[in-house]
Structures are given as C-alpha cells and as structure tokens.
C-alpha cells in the first residue's frame, strides 16, 4: 500500500514539475494514451485466456450490452440535468430574464 502511495506521490510531483513545459505535457499525453491501449490489450488477453468467459461470451455479451446502454443513458441524463441546473440562462445572467 505504501509503495502505491509513493508512486502516486512521485507522479504528482513529476506532473507539477513538468507542467511548465508544453512539449513535456504533450509527450505525457501521448504516453498515457499508449499505456491505456497496452492495458486494454493485456485485459483482452486475460479475457481470452479465461475459459469460463469465452464459453459464456454469448450470455455475458448480451448482459454487457444492456449494462453499457443503461450506464450511458444514466450518464447522459445526469449530465443533461446538471447542465440545465448549473448552466441555465437564468443562472448566467444573475437571475434576470432578458426581454
């Protein structure tokens, strides 16, 4: 647990230090994207090696699609509600209606 916190702290300090250098920030963004693709690839390998998942992929696939649609719908509705609540025209002009 301590090692995880130390690695996180090192990352925070490094990010704070390189924030002044736009090229370093741009390189960091590309490295993060690459790391995410590598992690997704490795996750795919793990799923492919799991015989239980592969044998039940048709059942799991349908459930995954339903859960994904529900999660996306809930996120969109929540964001729409928050946007209307926080960034409505009445909020932005101090509560005075334009006439």
N, C-alpha and C positions, 0 to 999 in steps of 0.2 A: 504494500500500500504506500509506503514511504517513497519507494522508487517511482511509482506513478506520479505522485505529487511533485517530486523533484524534477522529473522530466517535463511535467506541465509548467512548473515554475521556470525552468530553463527556456522553454518555448516562449513563454510570456516575455521574459527579459530579452530574448533574441528579437522577438517581434517589435518590442519597444525600441530596441537599438537600431534595427534596420528600417524603421518607419520613415526615417528622413531621406532614404534613398529610393526613388521611384523605380529604378531598374531592379533593385533587390526585391521590392514588393511584387513587381510583375513576374519575376522569376519564381518567387514563392507561390504565387497564384497558380502558375503552370505546374509546379511540383505537387501542389495539393491536388490538382485535377488528375495528374498522373497517378498519384498514390491512391486516389479513390477508385480509379479504373483497375489498378492492380488488386486492391482489396475486393472489389466486386468479382474479378476473375477468380481469385482464390476462394471466395464464397461459392461461386459456381462449381468449382472443382469439388469442394466439400459436399455440396448438394448432390452432385453426380456420383460421388463415392458412397453415398448413403442409400443402401438398397431399399430400405423402407420407404423413403421419399420417392425414389424412382418407380417403385411398384405401385404406389398410390398417387402418382402425379395427376391422373385424371380427376380424382376426388379433391386433392389438395388444390389443383389449378382452379377449379370452379369456386371453391371457398375463397381462394386468394383474390380472384376477380371480384367477388361480392364484397369482401372486406375492403379492397382497394377503392371500389366505387363508393362505398359508404364513407371511407375516410376522406376521399377527395371532396365528396359532396358536403360533408360536415365542415371541412376546412373552408371551402368556398363560401358557404352560408355564414359561417362565423366571421370571416373576413369582410364579407359584404355588410353584415350587421355592424361590426366595429367601425368600418369605414363610414357608414351612414351616421353612426353615433358620434364619432370623433371628428370627422371632416365635413360635416354638412355645411351648406352655405350659411345657415343661420349662426353656426359656431364661429365661422371665419370672419363674419362682419360684426362681431360683438353682439349678436342677438337682434340687430336692427334689420328689418326687411327692406330690400331695395324696391323702390316704387318709381 
